Amino acid sequence: MSSEDYVKYMTQKIVKYMDTPKEERQKQKKPREKEHHVYSNRWFGVLPFAFRLFLRRKK
């Protein structure tokens, strides 16, 4: 992707964002807020989860 394509893409995204009403943007944001991710899994993948399972089984 050339820099010209990137600038064009970003300009389109910004214009689309500015054209949508504030209420609609807030409606789109609501479902994303409800999704709760465990940050350790999000950042490091499944390894922290597997480690926790291993420790629980060992007890």
PDB file of N, CA, C and O in Angstrom:
ATOM      1  N   MET A   1       0.848  -1.165   0.000  1.00  0.00           N
ATOM      2  CA  MET A   1       0.000   0.000   0.000  1.00  0.00           C
ATOM      3  C   MET A   1       0.898   1.233   0.000  1.00  0.00           C
ATOM      4  O   MET A   1       1.748   1.396   0.875  1.00  0.00           O
ATOM      5  N   SER A   2       0.702   2.076  -0.967  1.00  0.00           N
ATOM      6  CA  SER A   2       1.518   3.285  -1.035  1.00  0.00           C
ATOM      7  C   SER A   2       0.975   4.328  -0.065  1.00  0.00           C
ATOM      8  O   SER A   2      -0.140   4.207   0.443  1.00  0.00           O
ATOM      9  N   SER A   3       1.770   5.333   0.176  1.00  0.00           N
ATOM     10  CA  SER A   3       1.350   6.379   1.111  1.00  0.00           C
ATOM     11  C   SER A   3       0.136   7.135   0.577  1.00  0.00           C
ATOM     12  O   SER A   3      -0.700   7.600   1.351  1.00  0.00           O
ATOM     13  N   GLU A   4       0.042   7.255  -0.736  1.00  0.00           N
ATOM     14  CA  GLU A   4      -1.102   7.939  -1.333  1.00  0.00           C
ATOM     15  C   GLU A   4      -2.394   7.157  -1.075  1.00  0.00           C
ATOM     16  O   GLU A   4      -3.430   7.745  -0.766  1.00  0.00           O
ATOM     17  N   ASP A   5      -2.326   5.839  -1.204  1.00  0.00           N
ATOM     18  CA  ASP A   5      -3.489   4.996  -0.925  1.00  0.00           C
ATOM     19  C   ASP A   5      -3.893   5.089   0.546  1.00  0.00           C
ATOM     20  O   ASP A   5      -5.078   5.126   0.877  1.00  0.00           O
ATOM     21  N   TYR A   6      -2.904   5.126   1.404  1.00  0.00           N
ATOM     22  CA  TYR A   6      -3.178   5.211   2.838  1.00  0.00           C
ATOM     23  C   TYR A   6      -3.859   6.531   3.191  1.00  0.00           C
ATOM     24  O   TYR A   6      -4.816   6.553   3.965  1.00  0.00           O
ATOM     25  N   VAL A   7      -3.367   7.620   2.627  1.00  0.00           N
ATOM     26  CA  VAL A   7      -3.971   8.934   2.875  1.00  0.00           C
ATOM     27  C   VAL A   7      -5.407   8.952   2.363  1.00  0.00           C
ATOM     28  O   VAL A   7      -6.296   9.497   3.016  1.00  0.00           O
ATOM     29  N   LYS A   8      -5.629   8.363   1.211  1.00  0.00           N
ATOM     30  CA  LYS A   8      -6.979   8.300   0.645  1.00  0.00           C
ATOM     31  C   LYS A   8      -7.899   7.489   1.553  1.00  0.00           C
ATOM     32  O   LYS A   8      -9.030   7.898   1.814  1.00  0.00           O
ATOM     33  N   TYR A   9      -7.427   6.357   2.030  1.00  0.00           N
ATOM     34  CA  TYR A   9      -8.205   5.499   2.920  1.00  0.00           C
ATOM     35  C   TYR A   9      -8.560   6.231   4.216  1.00  0.00           C
ATOM     36  O   TYR A   9      -9.711   6.218   4.652  1.00  0.00           O
ATOM     37  N   MET A  10      -7.563   6.865   4.821  1.00  0.00           N
ATOM     38  CA  MET A  10      -7.802   7.577   6.075  1.00  0.00           C
ATOM     39  C   MET A  10      -8.759   8.746   5.870  1.00  0.00           C
ATOM     40  O   MET A  10      -9.603   9.009   6.726  1.00  0.00           O
ATOM     41  N   THR A  11      -8.640   9.442   4.760  1.00  0.00           N
ATOM     42  CA  THR A  11      -9.544  10.552   4.463  1.00  0.00           C
ATOM     43  C   THR A  11     -10.975  10.052   4.338  1.00  0.00           C
ATOM     44  O   THR A  11     -11.900  10.683   4.849  1.00  0.00           O
ATOM     45  N   GLN A  12     -11.163   8.925   3.665  1.00  0.00           N
ATOM     46  CA  GLN A  12     -12.504   8.356   3.533  1.00  0.00           C
ATOM     47  C   GLN A  12     -13.075   7.967   4.893  1.00  0.00           C
ATOM     48  O   GLN A  12     -14.253   8.203   5.160  1.00  0.00           O
ATOM     49  N   LYS A  13     -12.256   7.378   5.747  1.00  0.00           N
ATOM     50  CA  LYS A  13     -12.716   6.987   7.079  1.00  0.00           C
ATOM     51  C   LYS A  13     -13.116   8.202   7.912  1.00  0.00           C
ATOM     52  O   LYS A  13     -14.140   8.182   8.595  1.00  0.00           O
ATOM     53  N   ILE A  14     -12.314   9.247   7.854  1.00  0.00           N
ATOM     54  CA  ILE A  14     -12.596  10.456   8.630  1.00  0.00           C
ATOM     55  C   ILE A  14     -13.869  11.127   8.137  1.00  0.00           C
ATOM     56  O   ILE A  14     -14.697  11.557   8.940  1.00  0.00           O
ATOM     57  N   VAL A  15     -14.027  11.218   6.822  1.00  0.00           N
ATOM     58  CA  VAL A  15     -15.227  11.845   6.260  1.00  0.00           C
ATOM     59  C   VAL A  15     -16.466  11.036   6.631  1.00  0.00           C
ATOM     60  O   VAL A  15     -17.500  11.606   6.979  1.00  0.00           O
ATOM     61  N   LYS A  16     -16.366   9.722   6.557  1.00  0.00           N
ATOM     62  CA  LYS A  16     -17.494   8.866   6.926  1.00  0.00           C
ATOM     63  C   LYS A  16     -17.844   9.057   8.402  1.00  0.00           C
ATOM     64  O   LYS A  16     -19.020   9.113   8.759  1.00  0.00           O
ATOM     65  N   TYR A  17     -16.835   9.155   9.250  1.00  0.00           N
ATOM     66  CA  TYR A  17     -17.050   9.367  10.680  1.00  0.00           C
ATOM     67  C   TYR A  17     -17.731  10.702  10.937  1.00  0.00           C
ATOM     68  O   TYR A  17     -18.653  10.792  11.747  1.00  0.00           O
ATOM     69  N   MET A  18     -17.276  11.730  10.250  1.00  0.00           N
ATOM     70  CA  MET A  18     -17.834  13.065  10.457  1.00  0.00           C
ATOM     71  C   MET A  18     -19.252  13.185   9.902  1.00  0.00           C
ATOM     72  O   MET A  18     -20.043  13.988  10.396  1.00  0.00           O
ATOM     73  N   ASP A  19     -19.575  12.400   8.888  1.00  0.00           N
ATOM     74  CA  ASP A  19     -20.908  12.461   8.288  1.00  0.00           C
ATOM     75  C   ASP A  19     -21.966  11.732   9.112  1.00  0.00           C
ATOM     76  O   ASP A  19     -23.150  12.051   9.007  1.00  0.00           O
ATOM     77  N   THR A  20     -21.568  10.775   9.918  1.00  0.00           N
ATOM     78  CA  THR A  20     -22.557  10.046  10.712  1.00  0.00           C
ATOM     79  C   THR A  20     -22.971  10.886  11.918  1.00  0.00           C
ATOM     80  O   THR A  20     -22.129  11.520  12.554  1.00  0.00           O
ATOM     81  N   PRO A  21     -24.261  10.890  12.231  1.00  0.00           N
ATOM     82  CA  PRO A  21     -24.728  11.650  13.394  1.00  0.00           C
ATOM     83  C   PRO A  21     -24.171  11.072  14.698  1.00  0.00           C
ATOM     84  O   PRO A  21     -23.825   9.893  14.779  1.00  0.00           O
ATOM     85  N   LYS A  22     -24.096  11.919  15.696  1.00  0.00           N
ATOM     86  CA  LYS A  22     -23.523  11.521  16.974  1.00  0.00           C
ATOM     87  C   LYS A  22     -24.311  10.378  17.610  1.00  0.00           C
ATOM     88  O   LYS A  22     -23.720   9.468  18.191  1.00  0.00           O
ATOM     89  N   GLU A  23     -25.631  10.418  17.507  1.00  0.00           N
ATOM     90  CA  GLU A  23     -26.461   9.374  18.103  1.00  0.00           C
ATOM     91  C   GLU A  23     -26.171   8.009  17.476  1.00  0.00           C
ATOM     92  O   GLU A  23     -26.114   6.996  18.174  1.00  0.00           O
ATOM     93  N   GLU A  24     -25.990   7.994  16.168  1.00  0.00           N
ATOM     94  CA  GLU A  24     -25.700   6.729  15.486  1.00  0.00           C
ATOM     95  C   GLU A  24     -24.331   6.187  15.887  1.00  0.00           C
ATOM     96  O   GLU A  24     -24.164   4.979  16.056  1.00  0.00           O
ATOM     97  N   ARG A  25     -23.361   7.070  16.037  1.00  0.00           N
ATOM     98  CA  ARG A  25     -22.032   6.636  16.474  1.00  0.00           C
ATOM     99  C   ARG A  25     -22.094   6.045  17.877  1.00  0.00           C
ATOM    100  O   ARG A  25     -21.415   5.062  18.172  1.00  0.00           O
ATOM    101  N   GLN A  26     -22.911   6.647  18.741  1.00  0.00           N
ATOM    102  CA  GLN A  26     -23.046   6.126  20.100  1.00  0.00           C
ATOM    103  C   GLN A  26     -23.734   4.770  20.096  1.00  0.00           C
ATOM    104  O   GLN A  26     -23.381   3.901  20.893  1.00  0.00           O
ATOM    105  N   LYS A  27     -24.720   4.570  19.207  1.00  0.00           N
ATOM    106  CA  LYS A  27     -25.387   3.275  19.096  1.00  0.00           C
ATOM    107  C   LYS A  27     -24.406   2.201  18.638  1.00  0.00           C
ATOM    108  O   LYS A  27     -24.463   1.063  19.105  1.00  0.00           O
ATOM    109  N   GLN A  28     -23.512   2.558  17.730  1.00  0.00           N
ATOM    110  CA  GLN A  28     -22.523   1.599  17.244  1.00  0.00           C
ATOM    111  C   GLN A  28     -21.502   1.275  18.330  1.00  0.00           C
ATOM    112  O   GLN A  28     -20.937   0.182  18.349  1.00  0.00           O
ATOM    113  N   LYS A  29     -21.268   2.216  19.224  1.00  0.00           N
ATOM    114  CA  LYS A  29     -20.272   2.039  20.268  1.00  0.00           C
ATOM    115  C   LYS A  29     -20.787   1.144  21.407  1.00  0.00           C
ATOM    116  O   LYS A  29     -19.995   0.463  22.058  1.00  0.00           O
ATOM    117  N   LYS A  30     -22.081   1.141  21.647  1.00  0.00           N
ATOM    118  CA  LYS A  30     -22.663   0.380  22.762  1.00  0.00           C
ATOM    119  C   LYS A  30     -22.305  -1.106  22.733  1.00  0.00           C
ATOM    120  O   LYS A  30     -21.839  -1.622  23.749  1.00  0.00           O
ATOM    121  N   PRO A  31     -22.500  -1.820  21.618  1.00  0.00           N
ATOM    122  CA  PRO A  31     -22.158  -3.260  21.631  1.00  0.00           C
ATOM    123  C   PRO A  31     -20.680  -3.523  21.912  1.00  0.00           C
ATOM    124  O   PRO A  31     -20.335  -4.531  22.528  1.00  0.00           O
ATOM    125  N   ARG A  32     -19.817  -2.629  21.466  1.00  0.00           N
ATOM    126  CA  ARG A  32     -18.386  -2.829  21.718  1.00  0.00           C
ATOM    127  C   ARG A  32     -18.068  -2.655  23.193  1.00  0.00           C
ATOM    128  O   ARG A  32     -17.166  -3.315  23.710  1.00  0.00           O
ATOM    129  N   GLU A  33     -18.801  -1.766  23.888  1.00  0.00           N
ATOM    130  CA  GLU A  33     -18.563  -1.571  25.314  1.00  0.00           C
ATOM    131  C   GLU A  33     -19.008  -2.786  26.116  1.00  0.00           C
ATOM    132  O   GLU A  33     -18.413  -3.096  27.148  1.00  0.00           O
ATOM    133  N   LYS A  34     -20.051  -3.482  25.652  1.00  0.00           N
ATOM    134  CA  LYS A  34     -20.574  -4.633  26.378  1.00  0.00           C
ATOM    135  C   LYS A  34     -19.644  -5.831  26.298  1.00  0.00           C
ATOM    136  O   LYS A  34     -19.648  -6.672  27.196  1.00  0.00           O
ATOM    137  N   GLU A  35     -18.852  -5.924  25.248  1.00  0.00           N
ATOM    138  CA  GLU A  35     -17.910  -7.030  25.118  1.00  0.00           C
ATOM    139  C   GLU A  35     -16.812  -6.865  26.153  1.00  0.00           C
ATOM    140  O   GLU A  35     -16.093  -5.866  26.162  1.00  0.00           O
ATOM    141  N   HIS A  36     -16.692  -7.843  27.011  1.00  0.00           N
ATOM    142  CA  HIS A  36     -15.675  -7.786  28.048  1.00  0.00           C
ATOM    143  C   HIS A  36     -14.595  -8.810  27.726  1.00  0.00           C
ATOM    144  O   HIS A  36     -14.862 -10.010  27.657  1.00  0.00           O
ATOM    145  N   HIS A  37     -13.390  -8.328  27.533  1.00  0.00           N
ATOM    146  CA  HIS A  37     -12.275  -9.216  27.240  1.00  0.00           C
ATOM    147  C   HIS A  37     -11.334  -9.231  28.438  1.00  0.00           C
ATOM    148  O   HIS A  37     -11.084  -8.201  29.065  1.00  0.00           O
ATOM    149  N   VAL A  38     -10.835 -10.381  28.734  1.00  0.00           N
ATOM    150  CA  VAL A  38      -9.798 -10.478  29.747  1.00  0.00           C
ATOM    151  C   VAL A  38      -8.520  -9.973  29.089  1.00  0.00           C
ATOM    152  O   VAL A  38      -8.072 -10.517  28.080  1.00  0.00           O
ATOM    153  N   TYR A  39      -7.937  -8.926  29.672  1.00  0.00           N
ATOM    154  CA  TYR A  39      -6.817  -8.272  29.011  1.00  0.00           C
ATOM    155  C   TYR A  39      -5.599  -9.172  28.867  1.00  0.00           C
ATOM    156  O   TYR A  39      -4.859  -9.061  27.890  1.00  0.00           O
ATOM    157  N   SER A  40      -5.386 -10.057  29.822  1.00  0.00           N
ATOM    158  CA  SER A  40      -4.226 -10.945  29.680  1.00  0.00           C
ATOM    159  C   SER A  40      -4.392 -11.846  28.460  1.00  0.00           C
ATOM    160  O   SER A  40      -3.421 -12.112  27.751  1.00  0.00           O
ATOM    161  N   ASN A  41      -5.616 -12.320  28.208  1.00  0.00           N
ATOM    162  CA  ASN A  41      -5.847 -13.152  27.025  1.00  0.00           C
ATOM    163  C   ASN A  41      -5.758 -12.322  25.758  1.00  0.00           C
ATOM    164  O   ASN A  41      -5.247 -12.789  24.740  1.00  0.00           O
ATOM    165  N   ARG A  42      -6.241 -11.121  25.815  1.00  0.00           N
ATOM    166  CA  ARG A  42      -6.212 -10.264  24.629  1.00  0.00           C
ATOM    167  C   ARG A  42      -4.776  -9.922  24.242  1.00  0.00           C
ATOM    168  O   ARG A  42      -4.435  -9.910  23.060  1.00  0.00           O
ATOM    169  N   TRP A  43      -3.945  -9.649  25.230  1.00  0.00           N
ATOM    170  CA  TRP A  43      -2.575  -9.234  24.938  1.00  0.00           C
ATOM    171  C   TRP A  43      -1.649 -10.416  24.665  1.00  0.00           C
ATOM    172  O   TRP A  43      -0.790 -10.336  23.787  1.00  0.00           O
ATOM    173  N   PHE A  44      -1.813 -11.503  25.402  1.00  0.00           N
ATOM    174  CA  PHE A  44      -0.846 -12.591  25.334  1.00  0.00           C
ATOM    175  C   PHE A  44      -1.404 -13.896  24.780  1.00  0.00           C
ATOM    176  O   PHE A  44      -0.685 -14.893  24.713  1.00  0.00           O
ATOM    177  N   GLY A  45      -2.657 -13.907  24.389  1.00  0.00           N
ATOM    178  CA  GLY A  45      -3.238 -15.109  23.809  1.00  0.00           C
ATOM    179  C   GLY A  45      -3.743 -16.077  24.863  1.00  0.00           C
ATOM    180  O   GLY A  45      -4.210 -15.660  25.923  1.00  0.00           O
ATOM    181  N   VAL A  46      -3.653 -17.340  24.584  1.00  0.00           N
ATOM    182  CA  VAL A  46      -4.232 -18.381  25.432  1.00  0.00           C
ATOM    183  C   VAL A  46      -3.274 -18.813  26.543  1.00  0.00           C
ATOM    184  O   VAL A  46      -3.697 -19.481  27.485  1.00  0.00           O
ATOM    185  N   LEU A  47      -2.027 -18.455  26.456  1.00  0.00           N
ATOM    186  CA  LEU A  47      -1.045 -18.930  27.436  1.00  0.00           C
ATOM    187  C   LEU A  47      -1.401 -18.587  28.882  1.00  0.00           C
ATOM    188  O   LEU A  47      -1.301 -19.473  29.731  1.00  0.00           O
ATOM    189  N   PRO A  48      -1.809 -17.363  29.219  1.00  0.00           N
ATOM    190  CA  PRO A  48      -2.177 -17.106  30.619  1.00  0.00           C
ATOM    191  C   PRO A  48      -3.348 -17.967  31.089  1.00  0.00           C
ATOM    192  O   PRO A  48      -3.371 -18.418  32.234  1.00  0.00           O
ATOM    193  N   PHE A  49      -4.309 -18.190  30.213  1.00  0.00           N
ATOM    194  CA  PHE A  49      -5.459 -19.031  30.545  1.00  0.00           C
ATOM    195  C   PHE A  49      -5.011 -20.466  30.818  1.00  0.00           C
ATOM    196  O   PHE A  49      -5.440 -21.076  31.798  1.00  0.00           O
ATOM    197  N   ALA A  50      -4.163 -20.996  29.968  1.00  0.00           N
ATOM    198  CA  ALA A  50      -3.664 -22.363  30.140  1.00  0.00           C
ATOM    199  C   ALA A  50      -2.848 -22.484  31.428  1.00  0.00           C
ATOM    200  O   ALA A  50      -2.930 -23.495  32.124  1.00  0.00           O
ATOM    201  N   PHE A  51      -2.074 -21.471  31.736  1.00  0.00           N
ATOM    202  CA  PHE A  51      -1.273 -21.478  32.956  1.00  0.00           C
ATOM    203  C   PHE A  51      -2.172 -21.494  34.191  1.00  0.00           C
ATOM    204  O   PHE A  51      -1.904 -22.221  35.148  1.00  0.00           O
ATOM    205  N   ARG A  52      -3.243 -20.689  34.170  1.00  0.00           N
ATOM    206  CA  ARG A  52      -4.186 -20.679  35.285  1.00  0.00           C
ATOM    207  C   ARG A  52      -4.859 -22.044  35.454  1.00  0.00           C
ATOM    208  O   ARG A  52      -5.013 -22.524  36.577  1.00  0.00           O
ATOM    209  N   LEU A  53      -5.256 -22.664  34.355  1.00  0.00           N
ATOM    210  CA  LEU A  53      -5.864 -23.996  34.434  1.00  0.00           C
ATOM    211  C   LEU A  53      -4.888 -25.007  35.032  1.00  0.00           C
ATOM    212  O   LEU A  53      -5.268 -25.839  35.856  1.00  0.00           O
ATOM    213  N   PHE A  54      -3.647 -24.928  34.614  1.00  0.00           N
ATOM    214  CA  PHE A  54      -2.623 -25.834  35.123  1.00  0.00           C
ATOM    215  C   PHE A  54      -2.456 -25.669  36.632  1.00  0.00           C
ATOM    216  O   PHE A  54      -2.361 -26.658  37.359  1.00  0.00           O
ATOM    217  N   LEU A  55      -2.418 -24.425  37.102  1.00  0.00           N
ATOM    218  CA  LEU A  55      -2.254 -24.181  38.536  1.00  0.00           C
ATOM    219  C   LEU A  55      -3.466 -24.653  39.330  1.00  0.00           C
ATOM    220  O   LEU A  55      -3.310 -25.178  40.433  1.00  0.00           O
ATOM    221  N   ARG A  56      -4.662 -24.475  38.793  1.00  0.00           N
ATOM    222  CA  ARG A  56      -5.872 -24.914  39.492  1.00  0.00           C
ATOM    223  C   ARG A  56      -5.920 -26.436  39.606  1.00  0.00           C
ATOM    224  O   ARG A  56      -6.324 -26.965  40.641  1.00  0.00           O
ATOM    225  N   ARG A  57      -5.519 -27.130  38.571  1.00  0.00           N
ATOM    226  CA  ARG A  57      -5.522 -28.599  38.610  1.00  0.00           C
ATOM    227  C   ARG A  57      -4.497 -29.129  39.603  1.00  0.00           C
ATOM    228  O   ARG A  57      -4.698 -30.168  40.232  1.00  0.00           O
ATOM    229  N   LYS A  58      -3.403 -28.403  39.731  1.00  0.00           N
ATOM    230  CA  LYS A  58      -2.334 -28.850  40.613  1.00  0.00           C
ATOM    231  C   LYS A  58      -2.756 -28.763  42.084  1.00  0.00           C
ATOM    232  O   LYS A  58      -2.277 -29.547  42.904  1.00  0.00           O
ATOM    233  N   LYS A  59      -3.626 -27.842  42.424  1.00  0.00           N
ATOM    234  CA  LYS A  59      -4.079 -27.681  43.811  1.00  0.00           C
ATOM    235  C   LYS A  59      -4.970 -28.787  44.157  1.00  0.00           C
ATOM    236  O   LYS A  59      -5.468 -28.850  45.281  1.00  0.00           O
TER     237      LYS A  59
END
